[in-house]
Amino acid sequence: MPRPDLRRVAAALVAFVAIAVHAPADSARAAETTPQHQVEGRLMCYCSCSNLTVRDCSCGTAAAIRNDIAARLAAGQTADQVVAAYVAEHGEQIRSAPEPEGFNLIAWVMPFAVILAGMVMVVALARRWRMRGAALPPPDAAGAAAAPADRATLERIEREMRDTL
């Protein structure tokens, strides 16, 4: 049975991960067509009943925030200005995701770095296992070489048992 080329397997794995990571982000961006939806998805509800975005939470606090967002947007503020006003009032913890700048960039980069490190480790282990398998003699040769040693060992044990008893 031919063995798959590890480079092709690694390339396929990288392509799969890239598609899996980008597909949900693209569909989420398509759903955020209005500024109202954009702001609601970028802010966390500060009620004590859940840990959801304003868009997903169904409590009265989230409804009031949605009404306030709509009023601010109707007054002429941009989505970024509305988010900045809420961050100024409630702090960075109101954001649903950290901004990709400064130290927060680690939160954006680390998942991809861990996935890449895992893929490298899998490829390295596969190569190591393949090389270890190539270094072993075929099963027929190992069985033929081991049989005389086993017979000699059995004869020695029988002799020692006869001498002892």
MOFEN-V149666 format. One record per residue. N is the residue number from 1. SS is DSSP state (h for helix, s for strand, l for the rest). PSI is psi in whole degrees, -180 to 180 (NA if undefined). Layout:
BEGIN
N | SS | PSI
N | SS | PSI
END
This chain:
BEGIN
1 | l | 125
2 | l | 142
3 | l | 142
4 | l | 147
5 | l | 126
6 | h | -31
7 | h | -41
8 | h | -40
9 | h | -44
10 | h | -41
11 | h | -41
12 | h | -40
13 | h | -42
14 | h | -43
15 | h | -42
16 | h | -45
17 | h | -41
18 | h | -42
19 | h | -42
20 | h | -34
21 | h | -40
22 | h | -25
23 | h | -48
24 | h | -35
25 | h | -40
26 | h | -42
27 | h | -33
28 | h | -39
29 | h | -36
30 | h | -33
31 | h | -23
32 | l | 65
33 | l | -32
34 | l | 153
35 | h | -33
36 | h | -48
37 | h | -37
38 | h | -48
39 | h | -44
40 | h | -34
41 | h | -22
42 | h | -11
43 | s | 142
44 | s | 145
45 | l | 136
46 | l | 22
47 | l | 166
48 | l | 3
49 | l | -18
50 | l | 175
51 | l | 61
52 | l | 163
53 | s | 165
54 | l | -35
55 | l | -38
56 | l | -23
57 | l | 144
58 | l | 13
59 | l | 173
60 | h | -32
61 | h | -44
62 | h | -38
63 | h | -41
64 | h | -39
65 | h | -43
66 | h | -41
67 | h | -41
68 | h | -41
69 | h | -45
70 | h | -41
71 | h | -42
72 | h | -41
73 | h | -38
74 | h | -28
75 | l | -5
76 | l | 0
77 | l | 150
78 | l | 168
79 | h | -42
80 | h | -37
81 | h | -38
82 | h | -46
83 | h | -43
84 | h | -38
85 | h | -42
86 | h | -37
87 | h | -40
88 | h | -35
89 | h | -40
90 | h | -7
91 | l | 173
92 | h | -24
93 | h | -12
94 | h | -16
95 | s | 143
96 | l | -21
97 | l | 145
98 | l | 151
99 | l | 137
100 | l | 67
101 | l | 153
102 | h | -138
103 | h | -29
104 | h | -18
105 | h | -27
106 | h | -40
107 | h | -27
108 | h | -31
109 | h | -36
110 | h | -43
111 | h | -41
112 | h | -37
113 | h | -40
114 | h | -42
115 | h | -43
116 | h | -44
117 | h | -39
118 | h | -41
119 | h | -41
120 | h | -41
121 | h | -41
122 | h | -44
123 | h | -43
124 | h | -42
125 | h | -40
126 | h | -43
127 | h | -42
128 | h | -44
129 | h | -38
130 | h | -42
131 | h | -38
132 | h | -40
133 | h | -34
134 | h | -27
135 | h | -23
136 | l | 144
137 | l | 159
138 | l | 154
139 | h | -35
140 | h | -42
141 | h | -38
142 | h | -39
143 | h | -39
144 | h | -36
145 | h | -30
146 | h | -26
147 | h | -49
148 | h | -36
149 | h | -38
150 | h | -40
151 | h | -41
152 | h | -40
153 | h | -43
154 | h | -41
155 | h | -40
156 | h | -41
157 | h | -43
158 | h | -44
159 | h | -44
160 | h | -34
161 | h | -41
162 | h | -40
163 | h | -34
164 | h | -40
165 | l | NA
END
